[in-house]
Amino acid sequence: MDLNLKDKVALVTGSGRGIGAAMVRAFAREGARVVVSDIDGGNASATARALVDDGFEAIALECDVTDVASVQHMEKMATQAFGGVDILVNNAAWTKDVYLTKMDPSLWDKTMDVILKGSFNCAQAMLPGMMARRWGRVINISSRSLFGNPGQTSYAAAKAGIVGFTRALSQEQGKFGITVNAIAPGFIMTEQMQSLPKFEQLREAAMARNPVGFLGEPEDVANATLFLASDAARYISGTTLYVTGGRYSS
Ligand SMILES: NC(=O)c1ccc[n+]([C@@H]2O[C@H](COP(=O)([O-])OP(=O)(O)OC[C@H]3O[C@@H](n4cnc5c(N)ncnc54)[C@H](O)[C@@H]3O)[C@@H](O)[C@H]2O)c1
């Protein structure tokens, strides 16, 4: 299947490390020009440099998705470098697991700001260019956690919100040749995840509930992203693709 992503411009927020870094590499391998964007400018630069060293076209932009001016600047720089953004992946996320009765309201606000407001800010900045070119892709990263885990009221609310955001935006954008979809990953083995003190406990719990008998890698989410970004997925919009190995609500 030809994904037809050659020379497309893909911008992935929060792609300095983890799943986002796997996504920019996957897009680059398909011949896309990539914008590695992250609030951590050092990680964004290192990820982009590794791609350029491997012969791919990539730039790094430091951007805080919660800050409208920072997002607008990112759009301007990306357009200056590559002529416009065709594919936006809203991947950046932040959360802290705390039971609601003990949660400082600032933690709730920050989770909402990065996940929901950040996706809104980036879509608002990138969509006019896509609308003008009559082609575009917005892929919003949700999570299987939208079904709810203890300690994750804010994260589950934000990731469930991403699904509603995706459905509504898909209805607004279809007539411009733009599809809007979400991906809900399950447990994914990132380096960050493996560095958690409770990693073994988390891994065992995830394995016990996993129908396919193995845990996902960042590339599993990246592959789903490539598909939704491609012309092969031109008739798919407003949906949520679960990349969970078959695990859903329990
Ligand atoms: N790893 C998993 O098991 C898993 C499961 C389900 C969903 N997800 C989702 O997948 C996406 C990537 O997850 P990950 O595991 O790679 O996470 P990660 O924490 O390793 O990466 C998130 C990136 O977002 C960046 N970021 C945070 N705040 C930002 C801001 N304000 N502006 C710009 N960038 C910001 C961070 O610097 C980091 O590089 C997230 O949306 C996450 O919620 C991950």
The ligand as a Tripos MOL2 file, in Angstrom:
@<TRIPOS>MOLECULE
LIG
   44    48     1     0     0
SMALL
NO_CHARGES

@<TRIPOS>ATOM
      1 N1          3.0380    5.6650   26.8810 N.am      1 LIG1
      2 C1          1.8160    5.1610   26.9980 C.2       1 LIG1
      3 O1          1.6360    4.0350   27.4820 O.2       1 LIG1
      4 C2          0.6230    5.9330   26.5100 C.ar      1 LIG1
      5 C3         -0.6340    5.3200   26.5820 C.ar      1 LIG1
      6 C4         -1.7480    5.9980   26.1170 C.ar      1 LIG1
      7 C5         -1.6290    7.2730   25.5930 C.ar      1 LIG1
      8 N2         -0.4080    7.8590   25.5530 N.ar      1 LIG1
      9 C6         -0.3450    9.2070   24.9640 C.3       1 LIG1
     10 O2          0.6220    9.2120   23.9170 O.3       1 LIG1
     11 C7          1.2310   10.5030   23.8360 C.3       1 LIG1
     12 C8          2.7430   10.3670   23.9680 C.3       1 LIG1
     13 O3          3.0300    9.6950   25.1810 O.3       1 LIG1
     14 P1          4.5020    9.3420   25.6690 P.3       1 LIG1
     15 O4          4.3770    8.1020   26.4800 O.co2     1 LIG1
     16 O5          5.4530    9.3890   24.5520 O.co2     1 LIG1
     17 O6          4.7250   10.5580   26.6910 O.3       1 LIG1
     18 P2          6.0250   11.3890   27.0950 P.3       1 LIG1
     19 O7          5.7200   12.0050   28.4090 O.co2     1 LIG1
     20 O8          7.2520   10.5580   26.9720 O.co2     1 LIG1
     21 O9          6.0590   12.5240   25.9650 O.3       1 LIG1
     22 C9          5.2310   13.6310   26.0060 C.3       1 LIG1
     23 C10         6.0070   14.7920   25.4120 C.3       1 LIG1
     24 O10         5.1660   15.9620   25.5020 O.3       1 LIG1
     25 C11         5.9970   17.0520   25.8570 C.3       1 LIG1
     26 N3          5.1970   18.1150   26.4770 N.ar      1 LIG1
     27 C12         4.6780   18.1550   27.7260 C.ar      1 LIG1
     28 N4          4.0740   19.3370   27.9190 N.ar      1 LIG1
     29 C13         4.1920   20.0420   26.7750 C.ar      1 LIG1
     30 C14         3.7670   21.3290   26.3700 C.ar      1 LIG1
     31 N5          3.1020   22.1440   27.2010 N.pl3     1 LIG1
     32 N6          4.0520   21.7370   25.1170 N.ar      1 LIG1
     33 C15         4.7390   20.9340   24.2660 C.ar      1 LIG1
     34 N7          5.1790   19.7050   24.6020 N.ar      1 LIG1
     35 C16         4.8940   19.2670   25.8440 C.ar      1 LIG1
     36 C17         7.0300   16.4640   26.8110 C.3       1 LIG1
     37 O11         8.1800   17.3000   26.9210 O.3       1 LIG1
     38 C18         7.3010   15.1070   26.1790 C.3       1 LIG1
     39 O12         8.3900   15.1700   25.2740 O.3       1 LIG1
     40 C19         0.5880   11.3310   24.9370 C.3       1 LIG1
     41 O13        -0.4960   12.0420   24.4040 O.3       1 LIG1
     42 C20         0.1090   10.2800   25.9250 C.3       1 LIG1
     43 O14        -0.9540   10.7610   26.7300 O.3       1 LIG1
     44 C21         0.7200    7.2350   25.9970 C.ar      1 LIG1
@<TRIPOS>BOND
     1     1     2 1
     2     2     3 2
     3     2     4 1
     4     4     5 ar
     5     4    44 ar
     6     5     6 ar
     7     6     7 ar
     8     7     8 ar
     9     8     9 1
    10     8    44 ar
    11     9    10 1
    12     9    42 1
    13    10    11 1
    14    11    12 1
    15    11    40 1
    16    12    13 1
    17    13    14 1
    18    14    15 2
    19    14    16 1
    20    14    17 1
    21    17    18 1
    22    18    19 2
    23    18    20 1
    24    18    21 1
    25    21    22 1
    26    22    23 1
    27    23    24 1
    28    23    38 1
    29    24    25 1
    30    25    26 1
    31    25    36 1
    32    26    27 ar
    33    26    35 ar
    34    27    28 ar
    35    28    29 ar
    36    29    30 ar
    37    29    35 ar
    38    30    31 1
    39    30    32 ar
    40    32    33 ar
    41    33    34 ar
    42    34    35 ar
    43    36    37 1
    44    36    38 1
    45    38    39 1
    46    40    41 1
    47    40    42 1
    48    42    43 1
@<TRIPOS>SUBSTRUCTURE
     1 LIG1         1 GROUP 0 **** ****
